[in-house]
Amino acid sequence: MIGCQFDPLTLRTPRGLASRMQRGLIKMGKRCWIGAKAVILKDVELGDGCVVGAGAVVTKSFPAGSVIAGVPASMRRAV
């Protein structure tokens, strides 16, 4: 499930800047929940069942069952 106003990095960049940026992938496992206004940067992998808090900025990968929040995001606990 993805909350309102979820923004992978590439959706938010102006056209000129987007053409100069390198593209990467965002890989999400099954049953992930992404909070409103969360930003997930390129080349991040989230394992199955991860929960990303509202407004979090995810800059690195996290294992399955992680609860992630903050700017930059860090693991608050494992489920």
Buried (B, 14 or more C-beta within 10 A) or exposed (E): EEBEEBEBBEEEEEEEEEEEEEEEEBEBBEEBBBBEBBBBBBBBBBBEBBBBBBBBBBBEEBBBBBBBBEEEBBBEEEE
